[in-house]
Amino acid sequence: MNKYIIKVNFFDNNSIEVAIKTFIKLLKSDVVGINGIKEIEFRDNKDEILTPSILTRKKLLTEIIDLTPKFASELLFILKLIELDMEDQVTDIGWEIYKLAKKLKDPKKLITIDGFFFGTDILYAIGRTWPTWSYIMGKYIQKDWTYEEASLPFNMMENILLKDHWNKDMVEMFINCDSSIGRKLLAKHDLKYYLGVRGKFDSFKKVLGLKLKDAANSELVEEYFRDADINYSVKDIQGTLKVKKNSRGEKISFQVKGYVLEKNVSQEVIELKYILALAEEEESVFVKVNHPPNKEGETLTKWRFSCKDGAINNIKWVPENEGVYVFTIVVKGKPLIKERILLAYPKESKIEVLEDISYTEIINYGVYGFNHDHKEGHNISLTPQRLDRKPTLGSYFGITYNLNKSIFKGTINVKCKVQSKDEYGNLIIDESWDDIAYAHKANNFVYIIEKQCELREGPWIFTLVYEEKIILEQRFNMNI
């Protein structure tokens, strides 16, 4: 069977987007088939198959391995996209997995030749990362599946619930599961006590009516109530059917929106004042903050609270470290506000330059050429750099270097910084990003020319920082 190779450079957004589109195209392809999907290999820009070493946070991978010991490079690709917070792109892939499962129907057709249940690990990763999207796992499990045929997806859906406990998202996963067996599996974990809280059963009926739409009838509604193991009346069934009939007009007539009114940023506190226009007088709001690592090493914090329509709301966040903070406010799975804030502390002194010892060795620098097999968006195949080579839009240029093996025994995290100044010393370009440097092979510190304004002679300054110390700095001009 042919291998389907997808190459991706996680430091190049264009490469990531192309890899995602290629994967989705293969998922949609009738030629590939389920066993063909398992022949996909994701490889990095060095043409090596992805391994867990690409991940900075392996907790979710460990959780998945506890449920199923088998995983492939496509799961590692998804987990890396999750680390990069590419929610829209990852959930698009999740939808294609669900649609393929729905098309094949029979669970036996979803089991690959190596006994792996197609796509469940990816849907589990999505549901655990973004509970709002956990209902896709519910939809994946189909009406006529037995527990014996599909125990893995059943158990994964149950585990999402056990990790997140009953809330609005878990209720939607329950309702979107067409399998009565699956619903009963979830309901045994005290769903009736959750729905016994004031207002929860009313919300349950409303979501159920919206989900069933034109397929709703009293028998089907009653089946859901029985699976939930709750007490109900004829009035509850009629109320659910009434929601279904009125839902379409309500959904079209109103569009929820969000606006940031004011933001204040300091070392002591980050404050956001915002207002939401909601379809209901009061709705549950999901807030997540991507932030620099805190004392526990966490980079994502999330919570829920109730928000009133038209009221001014306030988020106060006490930052522990400088860096980029991204505040996202989500209502019913739709991000209404996404505010990016850079917090930089004032520097009392310059970064120390290490001049007394050689931490790095520069092998070459300048503008790279393209090999004959280079294909933009699919692979990156470059020839060594030359200073006399003239760059164009899309050219790569930078430094090839080695780490001092006597000092660095393994992989280190570094910060890459590229600057260019005009003739008056003013910064025209000032960009930085995190990278990984290897002790036992050559490293490339690469900048891609993507804009016309970057086609300039210079001077260009390439700086590599490790633990707040400059371990490499190279200045050069380009041949324009």
N, C-alpha and C positions, 0 to 999 in steps of 0.2 A: 504493500500500500504506500502511496506517495506521501511524503512529508510536506506539510504546508508551513513554510518558514515565514514568520512575521518578525522583522527586526525593529527594535525600538531603542531610542536614546532618551532616557528620562531627563536629560538636561536640555532637550530640544523640544519645545512645545509642538512644532510642526510634525516632528517624528512621532510624538505621542498620538496626535490627532489622526495621522495616517494609519497607525497601527490599530486604533479603535475602529476606524471605518473599515479596514480590511477584515478585522475580526467579525464585525457585524455582517459584512457581505458574505463571509463564509457561513455564518449561522443561517443566513437566508437561503443559501445555495442548496438546491436539491441534489447536486452532484456530490457534495461532501458527505452527507449522511452522518448519523450519530458516531459511528466508529471512525469516520474520517475526521470528525471534530477532535477526537482524542489524538489524532496524528498531527495536530497543530503544535508547533514549537515556537515559543517566543524567545528571541535571542537579543542580547544587548548589542551595543555599538561595536563591541569587540568580537561579535559573532559567537558568543558563548551562551548556552541555554541558561535561562534565568534560574537562579537558585535562591533560597531564603536569605542569602547574604545581601540582596538588594533592599531588604526591609529594615527600617529603623525601629519598627515596633512589631514584634512577632507574637503578641498575645493572641490576636485573632486567629493566626495560623495554627497556634497550639490548640486553641479551642476547637477548630475544625478537625485537626488530626485526632483529637479525642473521640470525635464522632465517626470519622472515617479515615483510616490511615493512609489512604491513597490520595495523592493530589498531583497536579501537573503544572506546567509553566503558565497556563492560562489563569489559574487561580493566583499565582504569584503576581502576574500582570495586573489583575484586578485589585489585589491587596496594595500594590504600589500606587495605583490610581486613587485608591481610598486614602492612602497617606497624603497624596497630593490634593485631596479634597475635591476631586472631580465628580461631584455628585450627579450632575446631569448626564455625563457621558457613561458613568457606571450603570445608572438606572436604565439608560437606553439599552445597554447590553442585557440587563436583567429582563427587560420586556421581550427582547428577541428570543431569549431562552424559554420564557413562558410560552410565547406564541408557537415555537417549534414543538414544545411538549404538547400543547393543545392540538396541534395539527396531527401528531403521531398517535395521541390518545392512549394506546396500549402501553402500560408501564414496561412490559417486556422489551418493547422497541427502544426504550430509553436507557436500557442497561447495555453498556459497551462490552466488548469481548473480554475485557479484563475485570468485569464485574462491577464497574463503577457506574453510579446512577447519575446520568448526565445533568450538569448544571446546578445540582443542589448545593454544592459548596459555595458557588458564586452567589446564589440567592440567599444563602445563610449569611454570608459576609455582608451583603447589602442590608438585610433585615437587622442585623446586630449593630451595624454602623449607623444607619438611618432608620429608626423604628417606623417612621412615617411610611416607608416603602416596604415594610414587612408583609403587607397584604399581597405582594406579588408571590411570595412563598405559598400563601393560602390559595391563590388562584392556580398555582402550579399543580396542586394536588386535586385530581379530578374525581368526578362523582362516583364512578364505578370501581375505583381502585380499592383493593383489599389491603389490609395491613401487612399480610404476608408477602404480597407482591412488591410493596413499596414502603417497607419499614423505615428506610433511611430518610426520605423526605418527610414522612410522618414525624419521626423522632427529631429531625432538625427544626420543624415547625414548633414542636412542643418545647424544644430547648430555648428557642427565641423567647417564648412566653416565660419560661422559668427564669431567664436572665433579666427580663425587663418588667415582669409582673403585669397584672391587669391594668390597662390604661386604655385610652381612646384608640391608640394604634393597634394594640393587641385585639381589641374588639373588632376592628376592621379586618384584621387577619382572619379571625374566627368567621365573620360574616362572608368574606370572599372565598372561603373554602367550600367548594361544592360537595365535598365528601362528608356524609353524615358521620362516618367513622372518625374522620379528622376532627370534626367539631366536638364530638363527644370526648375525644382524647384531650382536647384543650379544656373543655368545660369541667372536667373532673377536678381541675385545680381551682376550685372555689369560685367559679364564674358567678354563680347565683348570689354569693355574698357581695361581690363587687356590684352587681346590678341592683342589689337591694339598697345601695346608697341612694339618697334622694337625687332625683334627676337623671341617674345613669340609665335606668330602663327606658325612659322617654327618649334619650339620645340613641340608645340601642335600636329602638323601633324606627327612628327617623333614618338612621344609616341603613338599616335593613330594607326599608321601603325604597330608598334611593338605589340600592344595589340591585334589587330584584326587578325594578322597573316593570316593563310590560309582561314579564314572565310571572309576576306575583299573583298568587291566588291564596285563598284561605288555608288550603291543605299545606302548601309549601311554607307559608308563614308559620303555621302551627308546628311543622317539622323543625324549624329553627328554634322555636320556643322550647320544644321538648328536648332537643339536643343540648340546649343551654341549661336544662334541668331547673327551670324557673316556673313559678306559679303565674298563670295568665288567665285572661278572661276573653270573652267574645269581643268586648270593647277594645281590648289591646290589639286583637287581630284586625278589627275594622280601622283602628287608628293607623296601623302600619300600612294598610292598603290605601288609605286616604293620603298619606304622605307621598306614596308612589305616584298617585294621579296628579298631585299638585307640584311635584318636584321640578319638572322641566321648566315651567314658566318662572318659578322662583329663581332658578339657576341663571337664566338668561337675563333677568331684569336687573341684576346687580353685579358689580365688579369690585372686588376688594382691592384696596390700595394702601400703601404706606408711605409716609414722608418723614424725613429727619428734619426736626425743627432747629436743633442746636447741638453742638458737641464741644466739650471742653476736655483738654488733654493736659495732664501734668504727671510728674513722677508719683504723686500720691494717689491720684484717682483719674480714671477715664469715665466721662459722663456723656450719655446720649439721651436727648429728649426727642421723642417722636410721637406721631399720631397715626392711628390706623382707622381706615374707613371699612367697617365690617358688615357682612350680610346680616348678622344677628346683633342683638343689643350687647351681648357678651359672648366671647368665644375663647377657647383654649389656644394659647399662643406657644409655639415652640421656639426657644432661643438657643442658639449655639455660638460659642466664642472659640475661634481658633487663635491660639496664643503661644508665645515662646514657652519652653518647658518650665513648669513650676517645680516646687521642692519635691514633689512626688514623681517628677518626670513626665507628667501628663501635658499634652498639647491641645486637648479639646475638652471643653466643659459645656454641658447642656442642661437645660431645665425647662419646665413648663409652668405657666401661670395663666390666670384668666385676665383678659384685657377687654375693656369696655369700648364700644363704638364711639369714635369722636373724642375720646378722653386723651389728655396729654399724659404720656407714660415716660418713665425715667429708668434708665439702666445705669447703675454705678458699678464700676469694676476697679478693684485695687490691683494694679500691675505688680508682678514680682520681678520682672526683667524687661529690659528694652527689647524692641523688635516690632514685628508686624502683628497687629490684632485685627481680626476680621469678625465683626458682629453680624450674624444672620438671624432674621426674624421670619418664621415660617407659620403660615396659617393654612390648615388643611392640605399640607404637602406643597404649598406654593410659597417660594421665597418672596416676601414683600419688600424687605429691606436688606441690603447687604452693604455694610459700611466698613471700609478698610482704613485703619489708623496706624501710622508709623510712630512709635514712641522711641525717641533717641535721647539718651542722657547727655548732658554737657560733658565734654572731655576736659579733664584737668591737665592732662599731659599727653604727648604724642606716643603712639605705639612704639615700643622699643624695637630698634633694628639690630639684628644679631650680626655683628661684623667680625667677632672674634673666632667664629667657627663656621665651617661650611655645612649648612643643613641641607642644601640642595645643590645639584649640579645641572646647569643648563646644557642640554645636548644640541638644541637647534631652536631658531625662532625666525618668524617672518610669515609670509602668506603661503598657505597650503595650495597644492594643485589637486586636480581631480583625476583619479584613476579611470581607466576605460570602463570599469564595471560599476562606477558610482552612479547611483540612481536616487535623485532627491526624493525624500519621503519614504524610501524603501530601505536604503542602506547608505552608510557613509564610508566611502573608500577614497582615501586621500594619499597624495604623494608628499614627501618631506617639504618643509617650508624653505622659501627663498626670499631674501630681502629685495631682490631686483624684480620680483614678479609683481605685475600690476593687478590689483584686486578689482572685482566687479560686484554688483549686488548679488548676494548669495555666497560670496567667498568666505572661507574660513581663514583666520590668521591667529597666531599666538605662539606659545612656547611648548617645547617638549623638554621634560626635565626628569631627573632621578632624585629620589630621596637618599640621604646618607644612611646606608644600611647599618652602620655601626651605632647610629642614634635611634633610628626608627626600625623596629622589628616587625611591625605589621601595618595594617591599614590605619590611617588617621583621617579625621575630619578637618577640612581646611575651608577657608573663605577666600574666594577669588574676587579680585577687585580690578576693574579696568577703568582708566580715566584718560581723557584727552583734553588738552587745553588750547585756547587760542593764543594769538601772538601777544596778548596782554596778560596772559597767565590765568584767564578766567576758564573755569571748567565748562566744557561743551558737552562732554559725555562722562557720566559717573554712574557705573553700574556694578553691582556685586551679587554674588550667589554662593551657596554652599556646595561643596564638592567633596569627593573622596580621593585620597592619594594613596598609592600602593608602594610598599617598601621594596618589592622584588621585581618590579617591571616599570617600564617607562610610562610616564604620565603626560597627558596633554592638557594644557590650559588654553582653551579655545574660545575665541569671540567670533560671532557670525555677523557679517555686514548685511543688515536687513533694510536700512534706510539710506536714501541718497546723501543725507547730511553726514553719514558715517564714512563716506568715501573722501577722506581728508588725510593730508600728509602726516599731520601730528603736531607735536610729539604725543606718542601713546605711552602710557605707563601701566604695566602689568604687575600686580602685587599679589603675593600669596601669603595669607596670615594663618598661623597655627597658635592657638591658645594665647591670643592677643599679642603675638610677636611676629614680625615680618621675617619669613624664612626665604623669600625670593622676591626680588624686585628687578625688573628689566624695562628699560626705556628704548624705544626705537621709532623711526619714522617709516611710513609706507611710501612706496614708489607710485606716485599718482601721475 
